[in-house]
Amino acid sequence: RIYPNIFISCYRREEKELQTGVKKGTYDLIFTWNTDGEDDTLDSMEVEKSGLSVVLYPSHPLANRSALLRENLKEEKLLCYMSDNGMPSDGSYQLLDTKSGDDPDIIFYSSDVESILMMVAAEEGISLIPTALLKDVPNPEHLVFVPLRSEQEESSVKAVWRKENESFALKQFLLVMGKGILHFT
């Protein structure tokens, strides 16, 4: 509404394709849960923070809890939601490493949230998913979402763009986004 002559095109792509596209200039801006490490050619802005939820099946012994801590998950079989670049999409599984050096028992990796949720419902394991991704989940009666609590268990969505991109539309979008006019919840 502020800039009626700017047309915004939105695309949903695999994360790796989006990150390659923004680096090559195919996309002016992407929204992502994680970035491919440090890149001096890119800049970013946090758009939204999301807590993490432990996704359980209803008969799981932890399903009746109001919140969980990472130490509650130490012995669990985990279904890892990850990006297509081979990394856990929000870094949440690294948070499960305990001080004793124990690694989480990750038995399955997938970039498809729906597949992970179906496997949890089939009692194959449990998962950690950013809470923001769970608000529109169909058939939640077969799943239980319990918040993971501690100051570290947060995920953030970032807007990422090339520093050298001189696009007027991008600059205006970032200005509007920085003023808090755009809301992504």
Buried (B, 14 or more C-beta within 10 A) or exposed (E): EEEEEEEEEEEEBEBBBBBBBBBEEEBBBBEBBBBBEEBEEBBBEEBBEBBBBBBBBEEBEBBEBEEBEBEBBBEBBBBBBBBBBEBBBBBBBEBBEEEEEEEBEBEBBBBEBEEBBBBBBEBBBBBBBBBBBBEEBEEEEBBBBBBBBEEEBBBBBBBBBBEEBEBEBBEEBBEEBEEEEEEEE
